[in-house]
């Protein structure tokens, strides 16, 4: 089963939809951070080193 098919199936479950929707603000920040890093050719190591967090 492809990821898209799995998501479509899970989106029929109201509890899953609520949990998915609750995570969207956090996911938007993650996506924006990744996009900015990619556009500026920043590696994961650079911000991790500056913030003292794990690379991943």
C-alpha positions as CSV (number, residue, x, y, z in Angstrom):
1,X,0.0,0.0,0.0
2,X,1.3,3.4,-0.9
3,X,1.6,6.2,1.6
4,X,-1.1,8.2,-0.2
5,X,-3.5,5.3,0.0
6,X,-2.7,4.7,3.6
7,X,-3.4,8.3,4.5
8,X,-6.7,8.3,2.6
9,X,-7.8,5.2,4.5
10,X,-6.7,6.7,7.9
11,X,-8.5,10.0,7.2
12,X,-11.8,8.1,7.4
13,X,-11.2,7.7,11.2
14,X,-12.4,10.7,13.1
15,X,-9.9,10.2,16.0
16,X,-7.0,10.1,13.4
17,X,-8.3,13.2,11.7
18,X,-8.4,15.1,15.0
19,X,-4.8,14.0,15.9
20,X,-3.6,14.9,12.4
21,X,-5.2,18.3,12.5
22,X,-3.7,19.0,15.9
23,X,-0.2,18.4,14.5
24,X,-0.6,20.7,11.5
25,X,0.8,23.9,13.2
26,X,3.9,22.0,14.3
27,X,4.3,20.4,10.9
28,X,4.0,23.8,9.2
29,X,7.0,25.1,11.3
30,X,9.0,22.0,10.5
31,X,8.3,22.3,6.8
32,X,9.2,26.0,6.8
33,X,12.4,25.3,8.7
34,X,13.4,22.6,6.2
35,X,12.5,24.8,3.2
36,X,14.6,27.7,4.5
37,X,17.5,25.4,5.3
38,X,17.4,23.9,1.8
39,X,17.2,27.3,0.1
40,X,20.2,28.5,2.0
41,X,22.2,25.2,1.7
42,X,22.3,24.8,5.5
43,X,23.1,21.4,6.7
44,X,21.3,19.8,9.7
45,X,24.6,20.0,11.6
46,X,24.7,23.8,11.6
47,X,21.5,24.7,13.5
48,X,21.9,21.6,15.7
49,X,25.3,22.8,16.8
50,X,24.1,26.3,17.5
51,X,21.1,25.1,19.5
52,X,22.7,22.1,21.3
53,X,20.2,19.7,19.9
54,X,20.5,16.4,18.0
55,X,21.1,16.7,14.2
56,X,18.0,14.7,13.3
